[in-house]
Amino acid sequence: NGKVDLPLIIDDAFVNFDAYRTRQGIKCLIEFAKTNQVLFFTCHNEVMKHHFQELCDEAGIPLNIISI
């Protein structure tokens, strides 16, 4: 089809968002992740534990968390 599915790389995009806006932004990323790879970097563990994990589980999207 000539389409190239590129990954999306994001670094702490929601650092200044409140909890509601963070969840809405993550929902958009999860929708995108249904067809493309998303690499999201953050130093905020609560974003990963309380938002990404829960929303990815609900959407059936695999999530790999790597802590360094």
Backbone as CSV, one residue per row, in Angstrom:
resi,resn,N_x,N_y,N_z,CA_x,CA_y,CA_z,C_x,C_y,C_z
1,ASN,0.808,-1.195,0.000,0.000,0.000,0.000,0.854,1.262,0.000
2,GLY,2.171,1.135,0.085,3.060,2.279,0.058,3.129,3.060,1.353
3,LYS,2.437,2.602,2.383,2.391,3.304,3.665,3.519,2.814,4.558
4,VAL,4.204,3.739,5.219,5.267,3.401,6.158,4.781,3.761,7.562
5,ASP,4.723,2.780,8.438,4.306,3.015,9.822,5.535,3.277,10.676
6,LEU,5.747,4.541,11.000,6.902,4.930,11.796,6.543,4.952,13.279
7,PRO,7.514,4.694,14.152,7.235,4.794,15.594,7.108,6.251,16.015
8,LEU,6.415,6.459,17.108,6.274,7.785,17.713,7.123,7.794,18.974
9,ILE,8.029,8.760,19.103,8.912,8.862,20.260,8.557,10.139,21.010
10,ILE,8.231,9.991,22.312,7.795,11.116,23.127,8.592,11.121,24.432
11,ASP,9.019,12.311,24.843,9.772,12.455,26.086,9.020,13.384,27.030
12,ASP,8.442,12.824,28.087,7.740,13.570,29.147,6.740,14.604,28.631
13,ALA,5.917,14.192,27.700,4.960,15.114,27.077,3.904,15.632,28.043
14,PHE,3.608,14.902,29.106,2.500,15.275,29.989,2.975,15.814,31.335
15,VAL,4.210,16.250,31.409,4.805,16.648,32.681,4.051,17.798,33.349
16,ASN,3.458,18.695,32.591,2.743,19.832,33.163,1.228,19.682,33.104
17,PHE,0.737,18.484,32.795,-0.697,18.233,32.693,-1.256,17.809,34.046
18,ASP,-2.525,18.098,34.286,-3.200,17.534,35.450,-3.593,16.095,35.125
19,ALA,-4.140,15.386,36.108,-4.449,13.959,35.935,-5.440,13.722,34.793
20,TYR,-6.461,14.568,34.688,-7.462,14.383,33.625,-6.823,14.529,32.246
21,ARG,-6.053,15.578,32.038,-5.431,15.802,30.729,-4.389,14.729,30.416
22,THR,-3.691,14.268,31.439,-2.735,13.184,31.224,-3.442,11.946,30.708
23,ARG,-4.550,11.571,31.339,-5.301,10.382,30.897,-5.829,10.559,29.474
24,GLN,-6.291,11.740,29.140,-6.799,11.992,27.786,-5.676,11.902,26.756
25,GLY,-4.515,12.444,27.092,-3.365,12.346,26.195,-2.914,10.917,26.003
26,ILE,-2.915,10.149,27.083,-2.520,8.740,26.997,-3.527,7.955,26.167
27,LYS,-4.803,8.272,26.288,-5.813,7.607,25.463,-5.538,7.838,23.981
28,CYS,-5.118,9.044,23.624,-4.761,9.325,22.223,-3.560,8.483,21.789
29,LEU,-2.557,8.385,22.669,-1.387,7.574,22.346,-1.748,6.102,22.197
30,ILE,-2.640,5.628,23.035,-3.059,4.226,22.953,-3.785,3.958,21.643
31,GLU,-4.595,4.885,21.214,-5.280,4.734,19.921,-4.248,4.663,18.798
32,PHE,-3.244,5.510,18.856,-2.167,5.497,17.870,-1.387,4.185,17.939
33,ALA,-1.210,3.653,19.162,-0.430,2.428,19.366,-1.112,1.193,18.795
34,LYS,-2.362,1.321,18.409,-3.041,0.178,17.788,-2.460,-0.133,16.417
35,THR,-1.812,0.849,15.789,-1.246,0.645,14.457,0.241,0.977,14.370
36,ASN,0.791,1.641,15.378,2.191,2.057,15.351,2.832,1.819,16.711
37,GLN,4.144,1.751,16.713,4.884,1.625,17.957,5.011,2.997,18.618
38,VAL,4.833,3.047,19.941,4.995,4.281,20.700,6.072,4.070,21.746
39,LEU,7.063,4.940,21.751,8.114,4.935,22.770,7.909,6.187,23.610
40,PHE,7.578,6.000,24.876,7.271,7.121,25.766,8.269,7.114,26.906
41,PHE,9.019,8.184,27.044,10.020,8.307,28.095,9.506,9.254,29.170
42,THR,9.667,8.863,30.427,9.278,9.722,31.536,10.076,9.363,32.780
43,CYS,10.230,10.341,33.646,10.857,10.082,34.944,9.788,10.039,36.039
44,HIS,8.531,10.065,35.656,7.414,10.069,36.598,6.771,8.684,36.653
45,ASN,7.140,7.907,37.660,6.626,6.545,37.787,5.113,6.491,37.891
46,GLU,4.492,7.475,38.542,3.042,7.443,38.718,2.303,7.530,37.379
47,VAL,2.899,8.195,36.396,2.277,8.259,35.072,2.194,6.855,34.488
48,MET,3.271,6.095,34.632,3.284,4.742,34.080,2.373,3.811,34.867
49,LYS,2.470,3.851,36.181,1.726,2.906,37.008,0.234,3.186,37.035
50,HIS,-0.138,4.450,37.155,-1.540,4.770,37.378,-2.298,5.105,36.103
51,HIS,-1.592,5.398,35.035,-2.290,5.785,33.814,-2.034,4.808,32.677
52,PHE,-0.771,4.703,32.261,-0.461,3.868,31.107,-0.848,2.418,31.325
53,GLN,-0.444,1.835,32.447,-0.700,0.415,32.686,-2.189,0.121,32.650
54,GLU,-2.961,0.899,33.379,-4.409,0.685,33.451,-5.074,0.847,32.086
55,LEU,-4.757,1.911,31.372,-5.408,2.178,30.088,-4.966,1.199,29.008
56,CYS,-3.719,0.783,29.026,-3.256,-0.216,28.052,-3.919,-1.565,28.312
57,ASP,-4.051,-1.932,29.571,-4.732,-3.178,29.907,-6.175,-3.159,29.402
58,GLU,-6.870,-2.043,29.627,-8.258,-1.915,29.177,-8.373,-2.024,27.657
59,ALA,-7.383,-1.476,26.932,-7.424,-1.467,25.470,-6.836,-2.724,24.856
60,GLY,-6.217,-3.575,25.676,-5.594,-4.782,25.151,-4.302,-4.501,24.382
61,ILE,-3.652,-3.410,24.720,-2.401,-3.028,24.071,-1.235,-3.507,24.944
62,PRO,-0.267,-4.249,24.376,0.869,-4.689,25.174,1.719,-3.505,25.614
63,LEU,2.194,-3.550,26.837,3.003,-2.472,27.397,4.258,-3.078,28.005
64,ASN,5.407,-2.575,27.585,6.687,-2.993,28.153,7.283,-1.792,28.877
65,ILE,7.471,-1.892,30.181,8.057,-0.816,30.958,9.489,-1.198,31.285
66,ILE,10.410,-0.303,30.950,11.824,-0.530,31.238,12.257,0.604,32.175
67,SER,12.678,0.243,33.367,13.158,1.233,34.331,14.670,1.217,34.363
68,ILE,15.258,2.406,34.332,16.722,2.498,34.417,17.112,3.457,35.510
